[in-house]
């Protein structure tokens, strides 16, 4: 959890404070999602978008959260294009 929390802080998906005791993490507090964190969750909130995004991402051996967010955005864009007839 500590490693993931630190990476999410670095990627600007969450606001959090990490407390160290020497060279080790002693405690951490997650206070909120950032704008980017909310955008990611909004992109994958719809179950159909999430399923399609996971299907696309599963074709690759490794996919970052930012890439998964991009995939979800593109899935949503395709759904919108179909709805408005493009």
TAUR-V619671 format. One record per backbone hydrogen bond with DSSP energy under -0.5 kcal/mol. NH is the residue of the N-H (numbers start at 0). CO is the residue of the C=O. If there is no record, write none. Layout:
BEGIN
NH/CO + NH/CO
END
This chain:
BEGIN
4/0 + 5/1 + 6/2 + 7/3 + 8/4 + 9/5 + 10/6 + 11/8 + 12/7 + 13/7 + 14/31 + 15/13 + 16/28 + 18/26 + 20/23 + 23/20 + 25/18 + 26/18 + 28/16 + 30/14 + 30/28 + 31/14 + 33/12 + 37/33 + 38/34 + 39/35 + 40/36 + 41/37 + 42/38 + 43/39 + 44/40 + 49/45 + 50/46 + 51/47 + 52/48 + 53/49 + 54/50 + 55/51 + 56/52 + 57/53 + 58/55 + 59/56 + 67/63 + 68/64 + 69/65 + 70/66 + 71/67 + 72/68 + 73/69 + 74/70 + 75/71 + 76/72 + 77/73 + 78/74 + 79/75 + 80/76 + 81/77 + 82/78 + 83/79 + 84/80 + 85/80
END
